[in-house]
Amino acid sequence: MSIHHILGNPDSTAPYKIAILIRLSAMIKKDVFEHYIHPLIAQGISADDIIVYSLDYKDSGKAPVSYIRAYLSHLFKALNGNQIQTLFIADPNYFNVLTGSKTADANYGYILPCIIPKQEHFKCILTLNYKAL
């Protein structure tokens, strides 16, 4: 399990405010900027405040809850080290684990707290994976 990242502004340094979480297979820099970073900048958010992290899936393309929890335990170290406050999550499986939701679809447009112990300070927002469009 390795964590990959893209910075909204390659010259910026932590702390970041927003992390976009997306499947590693969708971490194509040009597309991430087009579909996530540029729209956030257009809403008045500084590129300096944005970092993108990969979400991992097993080789089978599946991610059972136990696998997601294990991956999140590594990801939380990076998120907390960078003082992230808000998570834009482009993956319903990870969103459900982070928020305790049973179905992700009903939560588009809402901000939910993270329910993982000691990680409740994260605000979670479900967003589409641009590849689904």
PyMOL commands that set and color helices and strands:
alter all, ss='L'
color gray80, all
select helices_A, chain A and resi 24-26+29-42+47-49+65-81+92-99+105-107+130-132
alter helices_A, ss='H'
color red, helices_A
select strands_A, chain A and resi 5-7+18-23+50-55+86-89+111-113+123-126
alter strands_A, ss='S'
color yellow, strands_A
deselect
rebuild
show_as cartoon
